[in-house]
Amino acid sequence: MSVFVVTWDLNREKPNYAQARASFVKHLEAFDNTRDAGLDSVRFISAASSAAEIEGHLRQKLDADDRLFVTRLSAGGHQGWLSKSVWAWINQRL
């Protein structure tokens, strides 16, 4: 299993933005995940998949004018200012 950072930006000008966002987040929750309350469009997920497989799965819920970025974290290769519970979740899975 690996830990990935997933970040996205849905086009807020679409008329169904709230519904599209809720649908995307629900789709993302197929993976073991956590979030930091200060990062609205970021999730940390744990999966045995590759970044490309995760991106392909999540892109099913996006439009052409939305954006998505998925990257794998490596032990000792990341740093940031997150809540302690998110750090604990990440560190337990790396």
C-alpha positions in Angstrom: 0.0 0.0 0.0 1.1 3.5 -0.7 -0.1 7.0 0.4 -1.1 9.5 -2.3 -1.9 13.1 -2.3 -5.0 13.9 -4.4 -5.8 17.5 -5.2 -8.5 18.8 -7.5 -10.2 21.9 -8.8 -13.7 21.7 -10.2 -14.9 24.5 -12.4 -17.0 26.6 -10.0 -18.9 28.3 -12.9 -20.8 25.1 -13.8 -24.4 25.3 -12.7 -24.3 22.1 -10.7 -21.0 22.7 -8.9 -22.2 21.6 -5.4 -23.6 18.4 -6.8 -20.5 17.7 -9.0 -18.2 18.2 -6.0 -20.3 15.9 -3.7 -20.3 13.3 -6.4 -16.5 13.5 -6.9 -15.8 13.3 -3.1 -18.1 10.3 -2.8 -16.3 8.6 -5.7 -13.0 9.4 -4.0 -14.1 7.8 -0.8 -13.9 4.4 -2.4 -10.3 4.6 -1.2 -9.1 4.6 2.4 -8.6 8.4 2.9 -8.3 11.3 5.3 -8.4 15.1 5.0 -7.0 18.1 6.8 -9.8 20.6 7.5 -7.6 23.4 6.2 -7.2 21.9 2.8 -10.6 22.0 1.1 -9.7 20.2 -2.2 -7.0 17.8 -0.9 -7.3 14.2 0.3 -4.6 11.8 1.4 -5.5 8.2 0.2 -4.0 4.8 0.8 -4.2 2.4 -2.0 -2.3 -0.5 -3.7 -2.9 1.2 -7.0 -0.6 3.4 -9.1 -1.1 7.1 -9.4 -2.3 6.6 -13.0 -4.9 4.0 -11.9 -6.2 6.4 -9.2 -6.3 9.3 -11.6 -8.2 7.2 -14.1 -10.7 6.1 -11.5 -11.3 9.7 -10.3 -11.4 11.3 -13.7 -14.6 9.5 -14.4 -16.3 12.2 -12.3 -14.6 15.2 -13.8 -15.4 17.4 -16.8 -12.8 18.6 -19.3 -12.5 22.0 -17.6 -11.7 20.4 -14.1 -8.3 19.7 -12.9 -6.8 16.8 -10.9 -3.3 15.9 -9.5 -2.3 12.6 -7.9 1.2 11.9 -6.5 2.7 9.2 -4.3 4.3 10.2 -1.0 7.6 8.6 -0.1 8.9 8.1 3.5 11.1 11.1 4.4 10.2 12.9 1.1 7.4 15.1 2.4 6.9 17.9 4.9 4.0 20.2 5.7 1.8 21.8 8.3 -1.1 19.5 8.9 -3.2 18.4 11.9 -1.6 15.8 14.1 -4.3 13.3 13.3 -3.6 13.6 9.6 0.2 13.2 10.2 -0.5 10.1 12.3 -2.7 8.6 9.5 0.0 9.2 6.9 2.9 7.9 9.0 1.0 4.7 9.9 0.7 3.9 6.2 4.1 4.8 4.9 
